[in-house]
Amino acid sequence: QHSELGIDTDKTKFYMLGLSPNAGRLSVRIWYEDTIGQFIERLIQHHLDMEITHGNFDAPYISTYRILKETVPKNSKNETSSPLLEGALLRSVLEDTLYPLELYNAILNRIKIEGIINHTRAAFLKAYLVRLNRQRKNSRGDWISVSLNEESTNVPYRLGRLFAVLEKAQRDAITDAKSGITNKYFSSASTTPSVVFPVLLKLSQHHIAKSNWGFVTNKSIEEIMSGIDQFPRYLDLEDQGRFMLGYYHQRGELFRKKEVNE
């Protein structure tokens, strides 16, 4: 294919050299050689994998810098991410390979510690899982979608959705709560559901009784629970990511419904 400048993108070579200082010398961090066409295709694939529903004020495309920034603690004096993660992330984009597990794990940890899953964090978790499924050649039914997938039978994903509904039930009942279930239970709910969810479901009945939206909440809980036979004892790293995406998708949907009703 030829561009507007008359360049054959399938044949024209593209080169990238990444250097870093090393004891007064420069060392080669990255050397990449390919065609312009292949380079563009892999950038497009990266952004497609990262695509996820987001708010009106979130940027549609997320830079690698912003992804890496999410691994740094918010109150850290050193705002620089790991150079090893930087190189590994760039290589995975350029080579269309799995994103680094260390980066995925680092973002999971930040979410569990802070109880916050924003657009950038959710997009990377989704992209990681999509590439993992693509490598395994899993069926489409196992894939993570861009927006809320109410048809998904994946239990960790449903548990994340359930947590978002229970969180809203508390917020509807106690609007000025200083410490909610997210602060207390999010991390443990995403790792040991069988320990936490029976407690949360019992607590939710008190919240539902005080809320004007109790009937709607109960209906949502029943719909989500219909796909959960039992609470898993433990969720591995992959399932923790699915839990967090279920939470992110459901929470976003609940906020959108609230805006429409208002």
C-alpha positions in Angstrom: 0.0 0.0 0.0 1.2 3.5 -0.9 0.8 6.5 1.4 -0.2 10.0 0.2 3.5 10.7 -0.1 4.0 7.8 -2.5 5.8 5.6 0.0 5.2 1.8 -0.2 4.6 1.1 3.4 4.9 -2.7 2.9 8.5 -2.4 1.6 9.8 0.8 3.2 12.0 0.0 6.2 11.5 1.5 9.6 14.3 1.5 12.3 14.2 2.4 16.0 17.2 2.6 18.3 16.8 3.0 22.0 19.9 4.1 24.1 20.5 4.4 27.8 23.5 5.8 29.8 25.7 3.2 31.4 28.8 4.2 33.4 29.7 7.1 31.2 28.8 5.2 28.0 25.7 4.5 26.0 24.3 1.0 25.8 21.7 -0.2 23.3 18.4 -0.9 25.0 16.3 -1.5 22.0 17.0 -2.2 18.3 13.9 -2.6 16.1 13.7 -3.1 12.4 10.6 -3.6 10.3 8.5 -2.1 7.6 6.5 1.1 8.2 3.3 -0.9 7.4 4.0 -3.5 10.0 5.0 -0.9 12.6 1.6 0.9 12.0 -0.3 -2.3 12.2 1.2 -3.2 15.5 0.5 0.2 17.0 -3.1 -0.1 15.8 -3.4 -3.5 17.4 -2.0 -2.2 20.7 -4.6 0.5 20.8 -7.4 -1.9 19.9 -6.3 -4.2 22.7 -6.3 -1.2 25.1 -9.8 0.0 24.0 -12.3 0.0 26.9 -15.3 2.1 27.8 -14.4 5.3 29.6 -15.7 8.6 30.8 -16.1 11.7 28.7 -13.0 13.4 30.0 -10.7 10.4 29.6 -8.3 10.4 26.7 -9.3 7.9 23.9 -5.7 6.8 23.4 -3.3 6.0 26.3 0.4 6.5 26.0 2.9 4.0 27.3 4.1 6.7 29.7 0.7 6.9 31.3 0.6 3.1 31.6 3.9 3.0 33.4 2.9 5.9 35.6 0.2 3.8 37.1 2.8 1.5 38.7 4.2 4.3 40.8 2.6 4.9 44.3 0.7 8.2 44.4 2.6 9.5 47.3 6.0 8.4 46.2 8.8 11.0 46.0 10.3 9.1 43.1 7.8 9.4 40.2 9.9 7.4 37.8 8.8 3.9 36.8 11.1 0.9 36.4 13.4 1.2 33.3 13.1 -2.6 32.9 9.3 -2.3 32.6 9.7 0.6 30.1 11.8 -1.5 27.7 9.6 -4.6 28.2 6.4 -2.7 27.4 7.8 -1.1 24.3 9.0 -4.4 23.0 5.7 -6.0 23.5 4.0 -3.3 21.5 6.5 -3.3 18.7 6.6 -7.2 18.5 2.8 -7.7 19.2 3.6 -10.2 22.0 2.3 -10.6 25.5 2.6 -7.6 27.7 5.1 -8.0 30.6 3.6 -10.0 33.6 5.6 -7.8 36.0 3.7 -4.7 34.7 0.4 -6.4 34.9 1.1 -7.5 38.5 2.4 -4.1 39.5 -0.9 -2.5 38.3 -2.9 -5.1 40.1 -1.1 -4.3 43.3 -1.6 -0.6 43.0 -5.4 -1.2 42.5 -5.6 -3.5 45.6 -3.6 -1.1 47.7 -5.4 2.1 46.6 -8.8 0.7 45.9 -8.9 2.7 42.6 -9.2 1.4 39.1 -9.2 4.2 36.6 -9.4 4.2 32.8 -5.7 3.6 32.2 -5.4 0.7 34.7 -8.6 -1.0 33.4 -7.4 -0.6 29.8 -4.1 -2.3 30.5 -5.6 -5.1 32.4 -8.0 -5.7 29.6 -5.3 -5.6 27.0 -3.1 -8.0 28.9 -6.0 -10.5 29.2 -7.0 -10.1 25.6 -3.5 -10.9 24.4 -3.2 -13.8 26.8 -6.4 -15.3 25.4 -5.3 -14.7 21.9 -2.1 -16.6 22.5 -4.1 -19.5 24.0 -6.5 -19.3 21.1 -9.5 -19.3 23.5 -13.0 -19.1 22.2 -14.6 -15.6 21.8 -16.9 -16.4 24.8 -13.8 -16.2 27.1 -12.7 -12.8 25.8 -13.0 -9.6 27.7 -15.2 -7.1 26.0 -14.8 -3.3 25.6 -17.9 -2.5 27.7 -20.0 -4.4 30.3 -20.7 -8.0 29.2 -23.8 -9.1 31.1 -23.8 -12.4 29.3 -20.3 -13.4 30.5 -20.4 -16.6 32.6 -16.9 -16.0 34.0 -17.2 -16.2 37.8 -14.4 -13.7 38.7 -15.8 -11.2 36.2 -19.3 -11.6 37.8 -17.8 -11.3 41.3 -16.3 -7.9 40.3 -19.7 -6.8 39.0 -21.3 -8.0 42.2 -18.9 -6.0 44.3 -19.7 -2.8 42.3 -23.5 -3.4 43.0 -22.9 -3.9 46.7 -20.7 -0.8 46.8 -23.6 1.2 45.3 -26.1 -0.3 47.7 -24.0 1.1 50.6 -23.6 4.5 48.9 -27.3 4.8 48.3 -28.1 4.0 52.0 -25.2 6.0 53.6 -24.3 8.9 51.4 -21.8 10.4 53.8 -20.0 7.1 54.8 -16.3 8.0 55.6 -15.1 4.4 55.1 -17.0 2.1 52.7 -16.7 -1.5 51.7 -14.2 -0.6 49.0 -11.7 0.7 51.5 -12.1 -2.3 53.8 -12.8 -5.3 51.5 -11.8 -4.6 47.9 -8.4 -6.2 48.1 -9.5 -9.3 50.0 -12.7 -9.7 47.8 -10.5 -9.8 44.7 -8.3 -12.5 46.1 -10.3 -14.6 48.6 -14.0 -14.3 47.6 -15.3 -17.1 49.7 -14.2 -15.3 52.9 -15.5 -11.9 52.0 -18.7 -12.1 49.9 -20.9 -13.9 52.5 -20.2 -11.0 54.9 -20.8 -8.4 52.2 -24.1 -9.9 51.1 -25.3 -10.0 54.7 -24.3 -6.4 55.2 -26.0 -5.4 51.9 -29.4 -6.4 53.2 -29.1 -3.6 55.8 -28.2 -1.1 53.2 -30.9 -2.2 50.8 -33.5 -1.9 53.6 -32.6 1.8 54.0 -32.4 2.6 50.3 -35.1 3.8 47.9 -33.5 1.7 45.2 -33.5 -1.5 47.2 -35.7 -3.4 44.7 -33.5 -2.5 41.8 -30.4 -3.5 43.8 -31.9 -6.9 44.8 -32.8 -7.6 41.2 -29.2 -6.8 40.1 -27.7 -9.1 42.8 -30.0 -11.9 41.8 -29.1 -11.6 38.1 -25.4 -11.6 38.8 -25.6 -14.4 41.4 -27.5 -16.6 38.9 -24.2 -17.3 37.3 -22.3 -18.1 40.5 -22.6 -21.6 41.9 -20.1 -21.0 44.7 -17.6 -18.4 45.8 -14.0 -19.5 44.9 -11.6 -19.8 47.8 -8.8 -18.0 45.9 -8.4 -16.0 42.6 -5.1 -16.2 40.8 -3.5 -13.1 39.1 -5.4 -13.6 35.9 -8.8 -14.0 37.7 -8.0 -11.0 39.8 -7.7 -9.0 36.6 -11.1 -10.3 35.4 -12.6 -9.4 38.8 -11.3 -5.8 38.5 -12.6 -5.5 35.0 -16.0 -6.7 36.0 -16.0 -4.1 38.8 -14.9 -1.4 36.4 -17.5 -2.2 33.8 -20.4 -2.5 36.2 -19.4 0.6 38.2 -19.3 2.6 35.0 -22.7 1.3 33.9 -24.2 2.2 37.3 -22.9 5.8 37.0 -24.3 6.1 33.4 -27.7 4.9 34.5 -27.7 7.4 37.4 -26.8 10.3 35.0 -29.6 9.2 32.7 -32.2 9.1 35.5 -31.1 12.5 36.8 
